[in-house]
Amino acid sequence: MKINTLGHVLSLLLLFTGCSTTFKPWTLSQLSPGMTTEQVTQKLGAPHHISQKDGSVIYHYTYTEPIPLQNETVIQREDSVLPMRTEPQVEINTYHYEVVLVDGKLMNYKERY
């Protein structure tokens, strides 16, 4: 039973690790208007997706919060100590950001809801 649970946890970790990027939303504060495309990608990394609209190039970035690890609670009884696994309350939050460039220069960025 333990091996089966461990297998599920490892599978989930591999699944979400494969989907993660190096983009961290707090690096957006390092951007300033007028930065070049190269400067933006140097700070944020490669975008997840690129689109165009009304002469602008829009870099799309996605950030998914890490999954909390499972907790283990120990219950003490008079005759023994029993470890009890509690199922994690997993709520995965994903955030989407757009970085807008015009003529190869940064105009602005925003979180997309």
C-alpha positions in Angstrom: 0.0 0.0 0.0 2.8 2.4 0.9 4.5 1.8 -2.5 1.3 2.5 -4.4 0.8 5.8 -2.5 4.5 6.7 -3.1 4.1 5.9 -6.8 1.1 8.3 -7.0 2.9 11.1 -5.3 6.0 10.7 -7.5 3.8 10.6 -10.6 2.1 13.8 -9.6 5.5 15.5 -8.9 6.8 14.4 -12.3 3.7 15.6 -14.0 3.8 19.1 -12.5 7.6 19.4 -12.8 7.3 18.7 -16.5 4.8 21.5 -16.8 6.6 24.1 -14.8 8.7 26.9 -16.2 11.5 29.0 -14.8 9.3 32.1 -14.9 8.8 33.7 -11.5 6.2 36.5 -11.3 8.3 38.6 -8.9 10.9 39.1 -11.6 8.4 41.3 -13.4 9.4 44.1 -11.0 12.8 44.1 -12.7 11.3 45.3 -16.0 11.0 48.9 -17.1 9.4 50.5 -20.1 11.7 50.7 -23.2 13.6 47.5 -22.5 14.4 45.4 -25.6 12.9 42.0 -26.4 16.3 40.5 -25.5 16.4 42.2 -22.2 12.9 41.1 -21.3 13.7 37.4 -22.2 16.9 37.6 -20.3 15.0 38.7 -17.1 11.9 36.5 -17.5 13.1 33.6 -19.6 11.4 32.3 -22.8 7.6 33.0 -22.9 5.1 30.1 -22.9 3.4 31.5 -25.9 3.7 34.5 -28.3 0.8 36.3 -30.0 0.3 39.5 -32.0 -2.5 42.1 -31.7 -2.8 45.6 -33.3 0.9 45.8 -34.1 2.0 44.6 -30.6 3.8 41.4 -29.8 2.5 39.8 -26.6 4.6 37.4 -24.6 2.5 35.1 -22.4 3.9 33.7 -19.2 2.4 31.2 -16.8 3.3 30.5 -13.2 1.9 27.6 -11.2 2.4 27.5 -7.5 4.3 24.5 -6.1 2.3 21.7 -4.6 2.6 21.4 -0.8 3.9 18.1 0.4 1.8 15.6 2.3 1.7 15.9 6.1 2.1 13.1 8.5 0.4 13.2 11.9 1.4 11.0 14.8 -1.4 9.8 17.1 -0.4 8.6 20.6 -2.4 6.0 22.4 -1.7 4.3 25.7 -0.6 1.1 24.1 1.1 2.4 20.9 2.1 5.2 18.6 0.3 5.1 15.3 1.4 7.3 12.3 -1.6 8.5 10.4 -1.3 10.0 6.9 -3.5 12.9 6.1 -4.4 13.6 2.6 -3.1 17.0 1.4 -5.5 19.7 0.7 -4.2 20.5 -2.8 -5.3 23.7 -4.5 -3.2 24.5 -7.5 -3.1 28.2 -8.4 -2.0 29.1 -11.9 -1.4 32.8 -12.8 -1.1 34.2 -16.3 0.8 37.3 -17.3 1.1 39.3 -20.5 4.1 41.3 -21.5 3.4 43.8 -24.3 6.1 44.9 -26.7 5.8 47.4 -29.5 8.6 47.8 -32.1 10.8 45.5 -30.0 10.4 47.6 -26.9 8.6 46.9 -23.6 5.4 48.9 -23.2 3.8 47.3 -20.2 2.9 44.0 -18.5 -0.2 42.8 -16.6 -1.7 39.8 -14.9 -4.4 38.3 -17.1 -7.4 36.9 -15.1 
